[in-house]
Amino acid sequence: MTIKIINQDTAEYRKMIELRITALLSPIGVPAHYIVPEKEKNDILIAAMEQGEMIGCCILTPIDNEQIQLRQMAVHPDHQGKGIGAQIILFAEQTARLNGFSILSMNARNPVIGFYEKSGYVITGNEFFEVGIAHHKMKKQLS
């Protein structure tokens, strides 16, 4: 498996969109048009690839000079439970640091809060609903 930064307007980005639809949106009934590529032009797009297949991904969206938000974290259902998500998180944290950010934040769906807590993230706010799903804001100070 290779984890890398990819560019928009590539076949890899199209595979990333497909994975996000398959792993994140379709299971909860959110339409594919929720993904708006134009809004991701300044984001950092991270892909986990294996033999040309997109098996995991996430997006880093700058919030301000200190904070960057991890969004749309997904691992293909056939590859879950193999530590791929943890490796993507480590890569995302390293990428955030290299780009000068000191805080990585996210809006985590409640069922995956434990996964992020294992990686050192803490809940920083009350429960809220996004796309009809309960979430909590989580953050980690990057050293």
C-alpha positions as CSV (number, residue, x, y, z in Angstrom):
1,M,0.0,0.0,0.0
2,T,1.1,3.5,-0.8
3,I,-0.3,6.6,0.8
4,K,0.2,9.8,-1.1
5,I,-1.1,13.3,-2.0
6,I,-3.0,13.3,-5.2
7,N,-4.2,16.1,-7.5
8,Q,-7.6,17.0,-8.6
9,D,-8.6,16.5,-12.3
10,T,-6.9,13.1,-12.3
11,A,-8.1,9.5,-12.6
12,E,-7.1,9.0,-8.9
13,Y,-9.3,11.9,-7.8
14,R,-12.2,10.3,-9.7
15,K,-11.5,7.1,-7.8
16,M,-11.5,9.0,-4.6
17,I,-14.9,10.4,-5.3
18,E,-16.2,6.9,-6.1
19,L,-14.8,5.6,-2.8
20,R,-16.3,8.5,-0.8
21,I,-19.7,7.8,-2.4
22,T,-19.4,4.0,-1.7
23,A,-18.1,4.1,1.8
24,L,-19.5,7.3,3.2
25,L,-22.5,8.7,1.4
26,S,-24.5,5.8,-0.1
27,P,-24.8,3.9,3.2
28,I,-26.5,6.9,4.9
29,G,-28.6,7.9,1.8
30,V,-26.7,11.1,1.0
31,P,-26.7,11.9,-2.7
32,A,-23.4,12.0,-4.7
33,H,-23.9,15.7,-5.5
34,Y,-23.0,16.4,-1.8
35,I,-19.4,16.2,-3.1
36,V,-18.5,19.5,-4.9
37,P,-15.1,19.3,-6.5
38,E,-14.8,23.1,-7.0
39,K,-14.9,23.4,-3.2
40,E,-11.9,21.0,-2.9
41,K,-9.5,22.9,-5.2
42,N,-7.4,24.3,-2.3
43,D,-7.6,21.1,-0.2
44,I,-4.9,18.5,0.3
45,L,-6.2,15.2,-1.1
46,I,-4.7,12.0,0.5
47,A,-5.1,8.6,-1.1
48,A,-4.2,5.1,0.0
49,M,-3.6,3.0,-3.1
50,E,-3.0,-0.7,-3.6
51,Q,-2.3,-2.1,-7.0
52,G,-4.0,0.9,-8.7
53,E,-7.0,0.6,-6.5
54,M,-8.2,3.4,-4.2
55,I,-8.6,1.7,-0.8
56,G,-8.7,4.7,1.5
57,C,-8.7,8.5,1.5
58,C,-9.2,11.7,3.4
59,I,-9.1,15.4,2.7
60,L,-7.4,18.2,4.6
61,T,-9.1,21.6,4.5
62,P,-7.3,24.6,6.0
63,I,-9.4,26.4,8.6
64,D,-6.9,29.2,9.5
65,N,-3.1,29.5,9.9
66,E,-3.0,27.0,12.8
67,Q,-5.8,24.6,12.2
68,I,-6.6,22.1,9.4
69,Q,-9.7,19.9,9.2
70,L,-9.7,16.3,8.3
71,R,-12.8,15.5,6.2
72,Q,-14.2,12.6,4.2
73,M,-12.0,9.9,5.8
74,A,-12.9,6.6,4.2
75,V,-11.6,3.1,3.9
76,H,-13.1,0.7,1.3
77,P,-15.4,-1.7,3.1
78,D,-13.4,-4.7,1.8
79,H,-10.2,-3.3,3.5
80,Q,-11.6,-2.1,6.8
81,G,-10.1,-3.5,10.0
82,K,-6.6,-3.8,8.6
83,G,-5.0,-0.7,10.1
84,I,-5.3,1.4,6.9
85,G,-7.3,4.1,8.6
86,A,-4.6,4.5,11.3
87,Q,-1.9,4.8,8.6
88,I,-3.9,7.4,6.7
89,I,-4.3,9.4,10.0
90,L,-0.5,9.3,10.6
91,F,0.1,10.5,7.0
92,A,-2.4,13.2,7.4
93,E,-0.9,14.4,10.7
94,Q,2.6,14.5,9.1
95,T,1.3,16.3,6.1
96,A,-0.5,18.9,8.3
97,R,2.7,19.5,10.3
98,L,4.8,19.8,7.1
99,N,2.4,22.5,5.9
100,G,2.7,24.5,9.1
101,F,-0.5,23.5,10.9
102,S,-0.4,22.8,14.7
103,I,-4.0,21.5,15.2
104,L,-5.9,18.8,13.3
105,S,-9.6,18.8,13.8
106,M,-12.6,16.9,12.4
107,N,-16.3,16.3,12.7
108,A,-16.4,12.7,13.7
109,R,-19.4,10.5,13.3
110,N,-20.3,9.0,16.7
111,P,-19.6,5.4,15.8
112,V,-16.0,6.1,14.9
113,I,-15.1,8.3,17.9
114,G,-13.2,5.5,19.6
115,F,-11.0,5.0,16.5
116,Y,-10.0,8.7,16.6
117,E,-9.5,8.6,20.4
118,K,-7.0,5.8,19.9
119,S,-5.0,8.2,17.8
120,G,-5.0,10.9,20.4
121,Y,-8.0,13.0,19.4
122,V,-10.3,14.5,22.0
123,I,-13.9,15.6,21.8
124,T,-14.1,19.4,22.0
125,G,-17.8,20.1,21.8
126,N,-21.4,18.9,22.2
127,E,-23.0,16.4,19.8
128,F,-24.4,17.9,16.6
129,F,-26.1,16.5,13.5
130,E,-24.6,16.8,10.0
131,V,-26.3,15.0,7.0
132,G,-28.7,13.5,9.6
133,I,-25.9,11.7,11.5
134,A,-24.7,12.5,15.1
135,H,-21.2,13.9,15.2
136,H,-18.7,15.4,17.7
137,K,-16.0,17.9,17.0
138,M,-12.6,16.4,17.8
139,K,-9.1,17.9,17.8
140,K,-5.5,16.9,18.3
141,Q,-2.6,19.2,19.0
142,L,0.2,18.2,16.6
143,S,3.7,18.3,18.1
